[in-house]
Amino acid sequence: AEKAGFVTFNGRSFDIPLLEGRFIMNRMPTDLRDRPHLDLLHPARRLWRHRLGSCALSSLEGSLLGLRRSQEDVPGWLIPSLYNNYLRSGDHNQIDMVSMVTLAARVSRLLSQPDPADHPIDLFSLGKWQADLGLSEAAEQNLRLAAQGDLPLELYHANLYRLGLLLKRDGRYAEALPIWQQIAATSLDDVSAHVEIAKYYECQTQELEQAVFWTEQALNLVASWGRRGQHHPVRAELEHRLNRLQQKLDS
């Protein structure tokens, strides 16, 4: 009761609702929902799911925090009886506490002081999260750092696409152009970047010939997909765009 707030791992979905139920059963008032609460599961998923897959606390301990348990993790069904044992004996699972302190420090450091030496997938995840939060300057910095690292091609494209959208949203269309061009030069199964380039030349610089060129490039790429490309909805969209651009050129 004397604590100002909580640090948990999955407490928002499990511990707090369980405690609230116990308060209700015992007809006691509670302000649990009003106190500061850092549930480390959610930032862990945001920051490390792309690289590590599993974000269970026991998985993070081994793959991220350098901690090793001396025994297997406790299954969920056993937790209530262990908690009752703790109430009687005072013996508790200290490794969970150590893990959460270490994890909270790791999250805080990555948020406040990202480093070019951080794993590029982590920097991509951080930049993506910051972009979602509207932190444009920090997001741009970390997405650019991630692009300099050794990202798998799929994440490299996703990273550049996020960066391009961020620049476009800020009205920095000319800066976004080489980003789209990088994606287009290395894409075989997606034409989103080609479309963005065509939009740039049509709407920002009114270079309709260039807009036609990139739309045709996109159609050629779709055609290379074979049967899948024949029935893909993007093909009709591109053909409509090309017809509209040709009409503009002819008028």
GROMACS elastic network, one bead per residue, 0.5 to 0.9 nm:
[ bonds ]
;  ai    aj funct       b0    kb
    1     4     6  0.81356   500
    3     6     6  0.76985   500
    4    35     6  0.65455   500
    4    36     6  0.71402   500
    5    32     6  0.83116   500
    5    34     6  0.88644   500
    5    35     6  0.51146   500
    5    37     6  0.56329   500
    5    38     6  0.81887   500
    6    11     6  0.87293   500
    6    32     6  0.89649   500
    6    35     6  0.74937   500
    6    36     6  0.63735   500
    6    38     6  0.62114   500
    6    39     6  0.80145   500
    7    11     6  0.80191   500
    7    36     6  0.86033   500
    7    37     6  0.58802   500
    7    39     6  0.58940   500
    7    40     6  0.72119   500
    7   100     6  0.78126   500
    7   101     6  0.88367   500
    7   104     6  0.86072   500
    8    11     6  0.50182   500
    8    12     6  0.78298   500
    8    15     6  0.81110   500
    8    37     6  0.76355   500
    8    38     6  0.63487   500
    8    40     6  0.61379   500
    8    41     6  0.79258   500
    8   100     6  0.74506   500
    9    12     6  0.80759   500
    9    15     6  0.88528   500
    9    38     6  0.83321   500
    9    39     6  0.53054   500
    9    40     6  0.50568   500
    9    41     6  0.51313   500
    9    42     6  0.84277   500
    9    56     6  0.89618   500
    9    57     6  0.75230   500
    9   100     6  0.74182   500
   10    13     6  0.57860   500
   10    14     6  0.61166   500
   10    15     6  0.73115   500
   10    39     6  0.59310   500
   10    40     6  0.70331   500
   10    41     6  0.54096   500
   10    42     6  0.78136   500
   11    16     6  0.56625   500
   11    17     6  0.81536   500
   11    37     6  0.86189   500
   11    38     6  0.86052   500
   11    39     6  0.59804   500
   11    40     6  0.85595   500
   11    41     6  0.83919   500
   12    15     6  0.65293   500
   12    16     6  0.57517   500
   12    17     6  0.73067   500
   12    37     6  0.80850   500
   12    38     6  0.86442   500
   12    39     6  0.63041   500
   13    16     6  0.68981   500
   13    17     6  0.66150   500
   13    18     6  0.87363   500
   14    17     6  0.57786   500
   14    18     6  0.61198   500
   14    19     6  0.86824   500
   15    18     6  0.51341   500
   15    19     6  0.60740   500
   15    20     6  0.85483   500
   16    19     6  0.50832   500
   16    20     6  0.60492   500
   16    21     6  0.85740   500
   16    32     6  0.70777   500
   16    33     6  0.78111   500
   17    20     6  0.50174   500
   17    21     6  0.61978   500
   17    22     6  0.87280   500
   18    21     6  0.51572   500
   18    22     6  0.64354   500
   18    23     6  0.88288   500
   19    22     6  0.50217   500
   19    23     6  0.62532   500
   19    24     6  0.86615   500
   19    32     6  0.84020   500
   20    23     6  0.50643   500
   20    24     6  0.62446   500
   20    25     6  0.86381   500
   20    30     6  0.72060   500
   20    32     6  0.73809   500
   20    33     6  0.88683   500
   21    24     6  0.50928   500
   21    25     6  0.61474   500
   21    26     6  0.86496   500
   22    25     6  0.50172   500
   22    26     6  0.62166   500
   22    27     6  0.85154   500
   22    28     6  0.85782   500
   23    26     6  0.51736   500
   23    27     6  0.60462   500
   23    28     6  0.50669   500
   23    29     6  0.66592   500
   23    30     6  0.67479   500
   24    28     6  0.60179   500
   24    29     6  0.74304   500
   24    30     6  0.85202   500
   25    28     6  0.77897   500
   30    33     6  0.81327   500
   30    34     6  0.89746   500
   31    34     6  0.53207   500
   31    35     6  0.67778   500
   32    35     6  0.56800   500
   32    36     6  0.87009   500
   32    37     6  0.88838   500
   33    36     6  0.80138   500
   33    37     6  0.82106   500
   34    37     6  0.86758   500
   38    41     6  0.89005   500
   38    42     6  0.89947   500
   38   104     6  0.88797   500
   39    42     6  0.63537   500
   39    43     6  0.78309   500
   40    43     6  0.56737   500
   40    44     6  0.60507   500
   40    45     6  0.86537   500
   40   100     6  0.75921   500
   40   103     6  0.75897   500
   40   104     6  0.69255   500
   40   107     6  0.84331   500
   41    44     6  0.51138   500
   41    45     6  0.61975   500
   41    46     6  0.87249   500
   41    55     6  0.73856   500
   41    56     6  0.79166   500
   41    57     6  0.80399   500
   42    45     6  0.52199   500
   42    46     6  0.63052   500
   42    47     6  0.86907   500
   43    47     6  0.59785   500
   43    48     6  0.83534   500
   43   107     6  0.72535   500
   44    47     6  0.52349   500
   44    48     6  0.57522   500
   44    49     6  0.72649   500
   44    55     6  0.65118   500
   44    60     6  0.86064   500
   44   103     6  0.82651   500
   44   107     6  0.75134   500
   45    48     6  0.55414   500
   45    50     6  0.82478   500
   45    53     6  0.86486   500
   45    54     6  0.84210   500
   45    55     6  0.59967   500
   46    49     6  0.63350   500
   46    50     6  0.81980   500
   46   125     6  0.63836   500
   46   126     6  0.73507   500
   46   128     6  0.87393   500
   46   129     6  0.67882   500
   47    50     6  0.75903   500
   47    51     6  0.84784   500
   47   107     6  0.81597   500
   47   110     6  0.89171   500
   47   121     6  0.86499   500
   47   122     6  0.58360   500
   47   123     6  0.80974   500
   47   124     6  0.85077   500
   47   125     6  0.51654   500
   47   126     6  0.57678   500
   47   129     6  0.79588   500
   48    51     6  0.54030   500
   48    52     6  0.57161   500
   48    53     6  0.73032   500
   48    54     6  0.85010   500
   48    55     6  0.71638   500
   48    60     6  0.88747   500
   48    64     6  0.89542   500
   48   121     6  0.80080   500
   48   122     6  0.61581   500
   48   125     6  0.71462   500
   48   126     6  0.89495   500
   49    52     6  0.52997   500
   49    54     6  0.64674   500
   49    55     6  0.62838   500
   49   122     6  0.89250   500
   49   125     6  0.83762   500
   50    53     6  0.59549   500
   50   121     6  0.68800   500
   50   122     6  0.77739   500
   50   125     6  0.72003   500
   50   155     6  0.88921   500
   51   119     6  0.88490   500
   51   121     6  0.60579   500
   51   122     6  0.70164   500
   51   125     6  0.88819   500
   52    55     6  0.70816   500
   52    59     6  0.85444   500
   52    60     6  0.81814   500
   52    63     6  0.75608   500
   52    64     6  0.86254   500
   54    57     6  0.87829   500
   54    59     6  0.64126   500
   54    60     6  0.77657   500
   55    58     6  0.81431   500
   55    59     6  0.61904   500
   55    60     6  0.59687   500
   56    59     6  0.51969   500
   56    60     6  0.62721   500
   56    61     6  0.86829   500
   57    60     6  0.51009   500
   57    61     6  0.61675   500
   57    62     6  0.89601   500
   57    96     6  0.81862   500
   57    99     6  0.76269   500
   57   100     6  0.83381   500
   58    61     6  0.51623   500
   58    62     6  0.67910   500
   58    63     6  0.89154   500
   58    67     6  0.89213   500
   58    68     6  0.86447   500
   58    69     6  0.81651   500
   58    72     6  0.89308   500
   58    73     6  0.67783   500
   58    96     6  0.88252   500
   58    99     6  0.86781   500
   59    62     6  0.55424   500
   59    63     6  0.61571   500
   59    64     6  0.80067   500
   60    63     6  0.52185   500
   60    64     6  0.50971   500
   60    65     6  0.62960   500
   60    66     6  0.84969   500
   60    67     6  0.85818   500
   60    99     6  0.86228   500
   60   103     6  0.83678   500
   61    64     6  0.57983   500
   61    66     6  0.59464   500
   61    68     6  0.66449   500
   61    69     6  0.83160   500
   61    99     6  0.65824   500
   61   103     6  0.84668   500
   62    65     6  0.61641   500
   62    66     6  0.53945   500
   62    67     6  0.55119   500
   62    68     6  0.60345   500
   62    69     6  0.85651   500
   63    66     6  0.66691   500
   63    67     6  0.84463   500
   64    67     6  0.82122   500
   64   103     6  0.86514   500
   65    68     6  0.89040   500
   65    99     6  0.75469   500
   65   102     6  0.69189   500
   65   103     6  0.70276   500
   65   106     6  0.82736   500
   67    95     6  0.85827   500
   67    98     6  0.88901   500
   67    99     6  0.74875   500
   68    71     6  0.87983   500
   68    95     6  0.88284   500
   69    72     6  0.69627   500
   69    73     6  0.77594   500
   69    95     6  0.72373   500
   71    74     6  0.87114   500
   72    75     6  0.88253   500
   74    77     6  0.84076   500
   74    78     6  0.67059   500
   74    79     6  0.70256   500
   75    78     6  0.56754   500
   75    79     6  0.70019   500
   76    79     6  0.54512   500
   76    80     6  0.82231   500
   77    80     6  0.70818   500
   77    81     6  0.84411   500
   78    81     6  0.57814   500
   78    82     6  0.63778   500
   78    83     6  0.87915   500
   79    82     6  0.50837   500
   79    83     6  0.60448   500
   79    84     6  0.86696   500
   80    83     6  0.50480   500
   80    84     6  0.63204   500
   80    85     6  0.86891   500
   81    84     6  0.50613   500
   81    85     6  0.62516   500
   81    86     6  0.86295   500
   82    86     6  0.61608   500
   82    87     6  0.87276   500
   82    92     6  0.81617   500
   83    87     6  0.63187   500
   83    88     6  0.87565   500
   83    92     6  0.78727   500
   84    87     6  0.50841   500
   84    88     6  0.64652   500
   84    89     6  0.86794   500
   85    88     6  0.51531   500
   85    89     6  0.59523   500
   85    90     6  0.76663   500
   85    91     6  0.75482   500
   85    92     6  0.85175   500
   86    89     6  0.50985   500
   86    91     6  0.50788   500
   86    92     6  0.56607   500
   86    93     6  0.89524   500
   87    90     6  0.57613   500
   87    91     6  0.80660   500
   87    92     6  0.89718   500
   88    91     6  0.83357   500
   89    92     6  0.85347   500
   91    94     6  0.86509   500
   92    95     6  0.89008   500
   93    96     6  0.58830   500
   93    97     6  0.72999   500
   94    97     6  0.51739   500
   94    98     6  0.62975   500
   94    99     6  0.85757   500
   95    99     6  0.59381   500
   95   100     6  0.85438   500
   96    99     6  0.50276   500
   96   100     6  0.61637   500
   96   101     6  0.86274   500
   97   100     6  0.52594   500
   97   101     6  0.62291   500
   97   102     6  0.85898   500
   98   101     6  0.52519   500
   98   102     6  0.61337   500
   98   103     6  0.84761   500
   99   102     6  0.51553   500
   99   103     6  0.59199   500
   99   104     6  0.84550   500
  100   104     6  0.58830   500
  100   105     6  0.84307   500
  101   104     6  0.51939   500
  101   105     6  0.62523   500
  101   106     6  0.86659   500
  102   105     6  0.51845   500
  102   106     6  0.62066   500
  102   107     6  0.87284   500
  103   107     6  0.61462   500
  103   108     6  0.85194   500
  104   107     6  0.51673   500
  104   108     6  0.60838   500
  104   109     6  0.85669   500
  105   108     6  0.51022   500
  105   109     6  0.60839   500
  105   110     6  0.86125   500
  106   109     6  0.52283   500
  106   110     6  0.62216   500
  106   111     6  0.86288   500
  107   110     6  0.52736   500
  107   111     6  0.61679   500
  107   112     6  0.86036   500
  108   111     6  0.52060   500
  108   112     6  0.60460   500
  108   113     6  0.81110   500
  109   112     6  0.52390   500
  109   113     6  0.53430   500
  109   114     6  0.69453   500
  110   113     6  0.54216   500
  110   115     6  0.77279   500
  110   118     6  0.84783   500
  110   122     6  0.88366   500
  110   123     6  0.86101   500
  110   126     6  0.80079   500
  111   114     6  0.63436   500
  111   126     6  0.75291   500
  114   117     6  0.84608   500
  114   118     6  0.70035   500
  114   123     6  0.75473   500
  114   126     6  0.87804   500
  114   142     6  0.75917   500
  115   118     6  0.53442   500
  115   119     6  0.88732   500
  115   123     6  0.85121   500
  115   142     6  0.88251   500
  115   145     6  0.86070   500
  116   119     6  0.79812   500
  116   120     6  0.80490   500
  116   123     6  0.83590   500
  116   142     6  0.84910   500
  116   145     6  0.61761   500
  116   146     6  0.80215   500
  116   148     6  0.88910   500
  116   149     6  0.86246   500
  117   120     6  0.81269   500
  118   121     6  0.84656   500
  118   122     6  0.68649   500
  118   123     6  0.67560   500
  118   146     6  0.88337   500
  119   122     6  0.52830   500
  119   123     6  0.64304   500
  119   124     6  0.88029   500
  119   146     6  0.79265   500
  119   149     6  0.77802   500
  119   150     6  0.87350   500
  120   124     6  0.61144   500
  120   125     6  0.85873   500
  120   142     6  0.88805   500
  120   143     6  0.87771   500
  120   145     6  0.72221   500
  120   147     6  0.73654   500
  120   148     6  0.78031   500
  120   149     6  0.52474   500
  120   150     6  0.66816   500
  120   151     6  0.63957   500
  121   125     6  0.61974   500
  121   126     6  0.85669   500
  121   146     6  0.67169   500
  121   149     6  0.83704   500
  121   150     6  0.84993   500
  121   151     6  0.65371   500
  121   152     6  0.87388   500
  121   155     6  0.77254   500
  122   125     6  0.50304   500
  122   126     6  0.60827   500
  122   127     6  0.85407   500
  122   146     6  0.79723   500
  123   127     6  0.60182   500
  123   128     6  0.84449   500
  123   142     6  0.55372   500
  123   143     6  0.65755   500
  123   144     6  0.89010   500
  123   145     6  0.69844   500
  123   146     6  0.52988   500
  123   147     6  0.89979   500
  124   127     6  0.51231   500
  124   128     6  0.60230   500
  124   129     6  0.85411   500
  124   139     6  0.88275   500
  124   142     6  0.66560   500
  124   143     6  0.54743   500
  124   144     6  0.86287   500
  124   145     6  0.81857   500
  124   146     6  0.53954   500
  124   147     6  0.80014   500
  124   155     6  0.81106   500
  124   156     6  0.87816   500
  124   158     6  0.87269   500
  124   159     6  0.60933   500
  125   128     6  0.51438   500
  125   129     6  0.61820   500
  125   130     6  0.86270   500
  125   142     6  0.89198   500
  125   143     6  0.85543   500
  125   159     6  0.87348   500
  126   129     6  0.51557   500
  126   130     6  0.61548   500
  126   131     6  0.85822   500
  126   139     6  0.73821   500
  126   142     6  0.69802   500
  126   143     6  0.80837   500
  127   130     6  0.50404   500
  127   131     6  0.60523   500
  127   132     6  0.86019   500
  127   135     6  0.88145   500
  127   136     6  0.88159   500
  127   138     6  0.70890   500
  127   140     6  0.67993   500
  127   141     6  0.76134   500
  127   142     6  0.50690   500
  127   143     6  0.51951   500
  127   144     6  0.87790   500
  127   146     6  0.84383   500
  127   159     6  0.84859   500
  127   162     6  0.85962   500
  127   163     6  0.87506   500
  128   131     6  0.51080   500
  128   132     6  0.63263   500
  128   133     6  0.87637   500
  128   139     6  0.66724   500
  128   142     6  0.86690   500
  128   143     6  0.74984   500
  128   159     6  0.78272   500
  128   162     6  0.69822   500
  128   163     6  0.87510   500
  129   132     6  0.51117   500
  129   133     6  0.63592   500
  129   134     6  0.88212   500
  129   135     6  0.87354   500
  129   139     6  0.77228   500
  130   134     6  0.62714   500
  130   135     6  0.50944   500
  130   136     6  0.69984   500
  130   137     6  0.88524   500
  130   138     6  0.67860   500
  130   139     6  0.50671   500
  130   140     6  0.88017   500
  130   142     6  0.89662   500
  131   134     6  0.50639   500
  131   135     6  0.55480   500
  131   136     6  0.57025   500
  131   137     6  0.87232   500
  131   138     6  0.81265   500
  131   139     6  0.52666   500
  131   140     6  0.79561   500
  131   162     6  0.80771   500
  131   163     6  0.88744   500
  131   166     6  0.72987   500
  132   135     6  0.75808   500
  132   136     6  0.88458   500
  132   139     6  0.88596   500
  133   136     6  0.82913   500
  134   137     6  0.88506   500
  134   139     6  0.83372   500
  135   138     6  0.57624   500
  135   139     6  0.59742   500
  135   140     6  0.86177   500
  136   139     6  0.50395   500
  136   140     6  0.60110   500
  136   141     6  0.85928   500
  136   166     6  0.69836   500
  136   167     6  0.87499   500
  136   170     6  0.84909   500
  137   140     6  0.52893   500
  137   141     6  0.63542   500
  137   142     6  0.88840   500
  138   141     6  0.51562   500
  138   142     6  0.63545   500
  138   143     6  0.86083   500
  139   142     6  0.53544   500
  139   143     6  0.60142   500
  139   144     6  0.84774   500
  139   163     6  0.81046   500
  139   166     6  0.83122   500
  140   143     6  0.51978   500
  140   144     6  0.60403   500
  140   145     6  0.85294   500
  140   162     6  0.89415   500
  140   163     6  0.63321   500
  140   166     6  0.73090   500
  140   167     6  0.81683   500
  141   144     6  0.53455   500
  141   145     6  0.62882   500
  141   146     6  0.87580   500
  142   146     6  0.60573   500
  142   147     6  0.85622   500
  143   146     6  0.50139   500
  143   147     6  0.62077   500
  143   148     6  0.88754   500
  143   159     6  0.62486   500
  143   160     6  0.74504   500
  143   162     6  0.77894   500
  143   163     6  0.62430   500
  144   147     6  0.51030   500
  144   148     6  0.66644   500
  144   159     6  0.84045   500
  144   160     6  0.81612   500
  144   163     6  0.75098   500
  145   148     6  0.53855   500
  145   149     6  0.69845   500
  146   149     6  0.53212   500
  146   150     6  0.80410   500
  146   151     6  0.75209   500
  146   156     6  0.82454   500
  146   159     6  0.74181   500
  147   150     6  0.77128   500
  147   151     6  0.72677   500
  147   156     6  0.65294   500
  147   159     6  0.67978   500
  147   160     6  0.69900   500
  148   151     6  0.83948   500
  150   153     6  0.89187   500
  150   156     6  0.83202   500
  151   154     6  0.80136   500
  151   155     6  0.60664   500
  151   156     6  0.53186   500
  151   159     6  0.89267   500
  152   155     6  0.54394   500
  152   156     6  0.59191   500
  152   157     6  0.86633   500
  153   157     6  0.61722   500
  153   158     6  0.85535   500
  153   186     6  0.85196   500
  154   157     6  0.53364   500
  154   158     6  0.62892   500
  154   159     6  0.86521   500
  155   159     6  0.58473   500
  155   160     6  0.84302   500
  156   159     6  0.51182   500
  156   160     6  0.62075   500
  156   161     6  0.84889   500
  156   183     6  0.85049   500
  157   160     6  0.51684   500
  157   161     6  0.59259   500
  157   162     6  0.85146   500
  157   182     6  0.86443   500
  157   183     6  0.59468   500
  157   186     6  0.84709   500
  157   187     6  0.81358   500
  158   161     6  0.50600   500
  158   162     6  0.61674   500
  158   163     6  0.86222   500
  159   162     6  0.52398   500
  159   163     6  0.62895   500
  159   164     6  0.86640   500
  160   164     6  0.60173   500
  160   165     6  0.85643   500
  160   179     6  0.62133   500
  160   180     6  0.75929   500
  160   182     6  0.80825   500
  160   183     6  0.70165   500
  161   164     6  0.50202   500
  161   165     6  0.61636   500
  161   166     6  0.85183   500
  161   179     6  0.75068   500
  161   180     6  0.71991   500
  161   183     6  0.75668   500
  161   192     6  0.88479   500
  161   193     6  0.77546   500
  162   165     6  0.51997   500
  162   166     6  0.61337   500
  162   167     6  0.87251   500
  163   166     6  0.50313   500
  163   167     6  0.62889   500
  163   168     6  0.85735   500
  163   176     6  0.77519   500
  163   179     6  0.75967   500
  164   167     6  0.52185   500
  164   168     6  0.60796   500
  164   169     6  0.85351   500
  164   173     6  0.85277   500
  164   175     6  0.81638   500
  164   177     6  0.77085   500
  164   178     6  0.87917   500
  164   179     6  0.58452   500
  164   180     6  0.66179   500
  165   169     6  0.59562   500
  165   170     6  0.85554   500
  165   176     6  0.75995   500
  166   169     6  0.51752   500
  166   170     6  0.63996   500
  166   171     6  0.88488   500
  166   172     6  0.86392   500
  166   176     6  0.83925   500
  167   170     6  0.51276   500
  167   171     6  0.64094   500
  167   172     6  0.50612   500
  167   173     6  0.65741   500
  167   174     6  0.88227   500
  167   175     6  0.68623   500
  167   176     6  0.56324   500
  168   171     6  0.50353   500
  168   172     6  0.53636   500
  168   173     6  0.51709   500
  168   174     6  0.86030   500
  168   175     6  0.82516   500
  168   176     6  0.62028   500
  169   172     6  0.74343   500
  169   173     6  0.84548   500
  170   173     6  0.81465   500
  171   174     6  0.86771   500
  172   175     6  0.55153   500
  172   176     6  0.64153   500
  173   176     6  0.50309   500
  173   177     6  0.63574   500
  173   200     6  0.71809   500
  173   204     6  0.77137   500
  174   177     6  0.52770   500
  174   178     6  0.77857   500
  174   200     6  0.82789   500
  174   204     6  0.86956   500
  175   178     6  0.65745   500
  175   179     6  0.74796   500
  176   179     6  0.52076   500
  176   180     6  0.64489   500
  176   181     6  0.87868   500
  177   180     6  0.52565   500
  177   181     6  0.62358   500
  177   182     6  0.87368   500
  177   196     6  0.82295   500
  177   197     6  0.65349   500
  177   200     6  0.75352   500
  178   182     6  0.60964   500
  178   183     6  0.86769   500
  179   182     6  0.51891   500
  179   183     6  0.65349   500
  179   184     6  0.87663   500
  179   193     6  0.85654   500
  180   183     6  0.51741   500
  180   184     6  0.61388   500
  180   185     6  0.86271   500
  180   192     6  0.85815   500
  180   194     6  0.71858   500
  180   196     6  0.68664   500
  180   197     6  0.64527   500
  181   184     6  0.50016   500
  181   185     6  0.60489   500
  181   186     6  0.87804   500
  181   193     6  0.69899   500
  181   194     6  0.76396   500
  181   197     6  0.73337   500
  182   185     6  0.52832   500
  182   186     6  0.66906   500
  182   187     6  0.87704   500
  182   193     6  0.86038   500
  183   186     6  0.54774   500
  183   187     6  0.59761   500
  183   192     6  0.88405   500
  183   193     6  0.61279   500
  183   194     6  0.84391   500
  184   187     6  0.51856   500
  184   188     6  0.82159   500
  184   190     6  0.82710   500
  184   191     6  0.71586   500
  184   192     6  0.81374   500
  184   193     6  0.54561   500
  184   194     6  0.59090   500
  184   197     6  0.89326   500
  184   218     6  0.89833   500
  185   188     6  0.86047   500
  187   190     6  0.59903   500
  187   191     6  0.74118   500
  187   193     6  0.85542   500
  188   191     6  0.80549   500
  188   221     6  0.69245   500
  188   222     6  0.87923   500
  188   224     6  0.86893   500
  188   225     6  0.86551   500
  189   221     6  0.75915   500
  189   222     6  0.77037   500
  189   225     6  0.74909   500
  190   193     6  0.77093   500
  190   194     6  0.85606   500
  190   218     6  0.85669   500
  190   221     6  0.81877   500
  190   222     6  0.81381   500
  191   194     6  0.51411   500
  191   195     6  0.63559   500
  191   196     6  0.87986   500
  191   217     6  0.88320   500
  191   218     6  0.56206   500
  191   219     6  0.84452   500
  191   221     6  0.74630   500
  191   222     6  0.77311   500
  191   234     6  0.84299   500
  192   195     6  0.52089   500
  192   196     6  0.63697   500
  192   197     6  0.88161   500
  192   218     6  0.86029   500
  193   196     6  0.50234   500
  193   197     6  0.62501   500
  193   198     6  0.86265   500
  193   218     6  0.89488   500
  194   197     6  0.51570   500
  194   198     6  0.62163   500
  194   199     6  0.86520   500
  194   214     6  0.57930   500
  194   215     6  0.67222   500
  194   217     6  0.74008   500
  194   218     6  0.58540   500
  195   198     6  0.50254   500
  195   199     6  0.61325   500
  195   200     6  0.85778   500
  195   211     6  0.87197   500
  195   214     6  0.72514   500
  195   215     6  0.66065   500
  195   218     6  0.73602   500
  195   238     6  0.82087   500
  196   199     6  0.50445   500
  196   200     6  0.61778   500
  196   201     6  0.88079   500
  197   201     6  0.63687   500
  197   202     6  0.86130   500
  197   210     6  0.87411   500
  197   211     6  0.72265   500
  197   214     6  0.68038   500
  197   215     6  0.86228   500
  198   201     6  0.53084   500
  198   202     6  0.61304   500
  198   203     6  0.84865   500
  198   208     6  0.84546   500
  198   210     6  0.70437   500
  198   212     6  0.70667   500
  198   213     6  0.79023   500
  198   214     6  0.54898   500
  198   215     6  0.61234   500
  199   202     6  0.51029   500
  199   203     6  0.57441   500
  199   204     6  0.76483   500
  199   211     6  0.68291   500
  200   203     6  0.54458   500
  200   204     6  0.51737   500
  200   205     6  0.68466   500
  200   206     6  0.82065   500
  200   207     6  0.87472   500
  200   211     6  0.76841   500
  201   204     6  0.57434   500
  201   205     6  0.51433   500
  201   206     6  0.55798   500
  201   207     6  0.50708   500
  201   208     6  0.64136   500
  201   209     6  0.83748   500
  201   210     6  0.61778   500
  201   211     6  0.51881   500
  201   212     6  0.89670   500
  202   205     6  0.63152   500
  202   207     6  0.58022   500
  202   208     6  0.54347   500
  202   209     6  0.86699   500
  202   210     6  0.79310   500
  202   211     6  0.55643   500
  202   212     6  0.86800   500
  202   245     6  0.82635   500
  203   206     6  0.56825   500
  203   207     6  0.83729   500
  203   208     6  0.89134   500
  204   207     6  0.82934   500
  205   208     6  0.84229   500
  206   209     6  0.87886   500
  206   210     6  0.88698   500
  206   211     6  0.83765   500
  207   210     6  0.55648   500
  207   211     6  0.64618   500
  207   212     6  0.89074   500
  208   212     6  0.61112   500
  208   213     6  0.85189   500
  208   245     6  0.67834   500
  208   246     6  0.84786   500
  208   248     6  0.79242   500
  208   249     6  0.68924   500
  209   212     6  0.50880   500
  209   213     6  0.61728   500
  209   214     6  0.88205   500
  209   245     6  0.84975   500
  209   246     6  0.89254   500
  209   249     6  0.79286   500
  210   214     6  0.62906   500
  210   215     6  0.85391   500
  211   214     6  0.54107   500
  211   215     6  0.62019   500
  211   216     6  0.86348   500
  211   242     6  0.85538   500
  211   245     6  0.75671   500
  212   215     6  0.51121   500
  212   216     6  0.60936   500
  212   217     6  0.85503   500
  212   241     6  0.85519   500
  212   242     6  0.62406   500
  212   245     6  0.64416   500
  212   246     6  0.74897   500
  213   216     6  0.51847   500
  213   217     6  0.61793   500
  213   218     6  0.87081   500
  214   218     6  0.61814   500
  214   219     6  0.86428   500
  215   218     6  0.50652   500
  215   219     6  0.63139   500
  215   220     6  0.87024   500
  215   238     6  0.64731   500
  215   239     6  0.82789   500
  215   241     6  0.74364   500
  215   242     6  0.63311   500
  216   220     6  0.61442   500
  216   221     6  0.85808   500
  216   238     6  0.81385   500
  216   239     6  0.86947   500
  216   242     6  0.73833   500
  217   220     6  0.51165   500
  217   221     6  0.62890   500
  217   222     6  0.87439   500
  218   221     6  0.50865   500
  218   222     6  0.62850   500
  218   223     6  0.86564   500
  218   235     6  0.87114   500
  218   238     6  0.75271   500
  219   222     6  0.50251   500
  219   223     6  0.61287   500
  219   224     6  0.86813   500
  219   234     6  0.88445   500
  219   235     6  0.66383   500
  219   238     6  0.65988   500
  219   239     6  0.76392   500
  220   223     6  0.50071   500
  220   224     6  0.63669   500
  221   224     6  0.51249   500
  221   225     6  0.69288   500
  221   229     6  0.85518   500
  222   225     6  0.53738   500
  222   226     6  0.77177   500
  222   228     6  0.83710   500
  222   229     6  0.50165   500
  222   230     6  0.77202   500
  222   232     6  0.80829   500
  222   234     6  0.81450   500
  222   235     6  0.67675   500
  223   226     6  0.58547   500
  223   227     6  0.83299   500
  223   228     6  0.86719   500
  223   229     6  0.55415   500
  223   230     6  0.68429   500
  223   235     6  0.84985   500
  224   227     6  0.88799   500
  224   229     6  0.71597   500
  225   228     6  0.57541   500
  225   230     6  0.78968   500
  226   229     6  0.53607   500
  226   230     6  0.65721   500
  227   230     6  0.51415   500
  227   231     6  0.68862   500
  227   232     6  0.87215   500
  228   231     6  0.57531   500
  228   232     6  0.60666   500
  229   233     6  0.84594   500
  229   234     6  0.83875   500
  229   235     6  0.70308   500
  230   233     6  0.87139   500
  230   235     6  0.72441   500
  231   234     6  0.86464   500
  231   235     6  0.74771   500
  231   236     6  0.87063   500
  232   235     6  0.57220   500
  232   236     6  0.77149   500
  233   236     6  0.56483   500
  233   237     6  0.67223   500
  233   238     6  0.89435   500
  234   237     6  0.50086   500
  234   238     6  0.61073   500
  234   239     6  0.85744   500
  235   238     6  0.51455   500
  235   239     6  0.61531   500
  235   240     6  0.85793   500
  236   239     6  0.50879   500
  236   240     6  0.61109   500
  236   241     6  0.85659   500
  237   240     6  0.51432   500
  237   241     6  0.61970   500
  237   242     6  0.86625   500
  238   242     6  0.60774   500
  238   243     6  0.85921   500
  239   242     6  0.50466   500
  239   243     6  0.61821   500
  239   244     6  0.85910   500
  240   243     6  0.52319   500
  240   244     6  0.62295   500
  240   245     6  0.86616   500
  241   244     6  0.51672   500
  241   245     6  0.61724   500
  241   246     6  0.86447   500
  242   245     6  0.50975   500
  242   246     6  0.61245   500
  242   247     6  0.86190   500
  243   246     6  0.51110   500
  243   247     6  0.62205   500
  243   248     6  0.86777   500
  244   247     6  0.51566   500
  244   248     6  0.63267   500
  244   249     6  0.87761   500
  245   248     6  0.50191   500
  245   249     6  0.62694   500
  245   250     6  0.86822   500
  246   249     6  0.50361   500
  246   250     6  0.61647   500
  246   251     6  0.86516   500
  247   250     6  0.50730   500
  247   251     6  0.61329   500
  248   251     6  0.53053   500
